[in-house]
Structure formats: structure tokens, C-alpha cells
Amino acid sequence: MTYSCALWADGDSLRQAQLRKIDHHVAQAAAGSAGRVLDLGCGWGGTLRRLTAAHGVRHAVGLTRSPQQAARARARAGPRCEVRLEDWTAHRPDAPYDAILCIGAFEHVAGLRLSRDEKVAGYRAFFSRCRSWLRPGGLLTLQTIALGYPADGPGEARDALRMALTLLPGSQLPTLAEIHEASADLLTCVRMRNDHDDYARTCQCWLQRLLAARDRAVALAGDATVTEYEQYLRASVRLFELGCMSLLRLTFRR
């Protein structure tokens, strides 16, 4: 039930790689045994549960805009977790957070069809809000897909990117330059890595698992939807392999 990029080591299963990803973000945000941690875009609650059950966080707060996710996360996350059906723009915490994790939600911060200046303004509002939520010295760890640069000719890259974005119409991808411009003078970027190969491997693993259970998937969602999703995953694998899309993992300090 985790649909963001895993962090792979040799011999990992998908589950192990996904847990490694969560543990990486916890370590980068120095969130272990923290008093209050915010999970921005908590999905189905896996990170919230990991924060409290494995890392000793005393109070983990998760935000999601999906009623289905909120219900599932509340049922599985645990007693020290608080799940809010709430957009980040409406969040008003009762006290500062020691750490913030944002894994796979930043792609939805800026609206579609915006100019570059409008995108940067939206991202800056996000970083400004995170700064206001963090205690002094607190850390934000961010994982996001970002636009990269094609390494193998513009035609293949353009076609694959058009396919991926057509099937994910709610996503607006940032560039690394936009992220740095938007966070300047608000938060200090202290670590950065680009793990685009990890996302190529994650998408390839998802594709293999989908193909192995294709009959069940068609019964649940219909052949057209399954075929589209297969096309999206194949395009995504190629985009990450080419470096046309990056997978950024960044850590910021207030």
C-alpha cells in the first residue's frame, strides 16, 4: 500500500526496499524518538505506523485529502497516531513539530498549467508553512519526482513524458532549480540525492507484479484501465532510466 519510490539495496524485496525508504527519511529528519512528527501526505498510514512502532515517535500526525486513505490509516496506524482529513494549506498545528516528512506529495503542491513564477510562488508558500510548523533546528525531509534532462534524444523522452503525464493529470513536476529558489532564505538544504535508478526499479517491480496478477486486476478495474496503467509504468521506467525524470531526496533545516 505504498506507491512512492522505494530505496533499494542488493537482495531487497519490494517490502524491504519500501521500509528502507521510510527508515531513511526518519534518519534524515532525526525523527527517531521525537515528540511530534508530521507526515505530509500520509497515504494509507504505513509511514505513521513505522514512526511510532519502530522509531519510538510519541505523536505522529498525518495529513491526507482522501477520505478512503484517512479511514484506512486510522484503522492501521496505531494509538499514538493522529490522521487528519485535511489539506496542508488548512493545517494549523497545536504545537511545533520536531520533524516533517513529505514523501511523494510535493508533486501536488503547485496547480497545473502555471507559469514558472507561479509554480515557484506555490512551492515557496509550502516551504514557508513548513518553516512555521518546525521548531528551530527542526528538519524537513522531502522526496519528490522532478523534471530532469533527457540523455537519449528528445523524441523518445518527449513521447514517454507525454504518456506518463497524461495518465497522471493531477501532477505538476518541479525542477531542482525551482525547489532551491522557493526554499531560499526559509530553509537550508543540508543533503540532496537523486535516486532516479531506484524509481526505475520500483516501477519495473510494480509492472511485474501487475502482470503476474493481471486477471485479478482486470476483474477489479477493467482491461482498459489495466492497459493504461501498464503503459504508464513502462513509460515511467524509461523516463527514469534516461534521467528525464529525477527522484530527489532532500533534507532541509530550519
Secondary structure as UniProt FT lines:
FT   TURN            10..11
FT   HELIX           14..28
FT   TURN            29..30
FT   TURN            32..33
FT   STRAND          36..40
FT   TURN            43..44
FT   HELIX           46..53
FT   TURN            54..55
FT   STRAND          59..64
FT   HELIX           67..77
FT   TURN            79..80
FT   STRAND          81..85
FT   HELIX           88..90
FT   STRAND          97..103
FT   HELIX           106..108
FT   HELIX           116..133
FT   STRAND          134..147
FT   HELIX           154..167
FT   TURN            169..170
FT   HELIX           176..183
FT   TURN            184..186
FT   STRAND          188..194
FT   HELIX           196..212
FT   HELIX           214..221
FT   HELIX           223..242
FT   STRAND          245..253
//
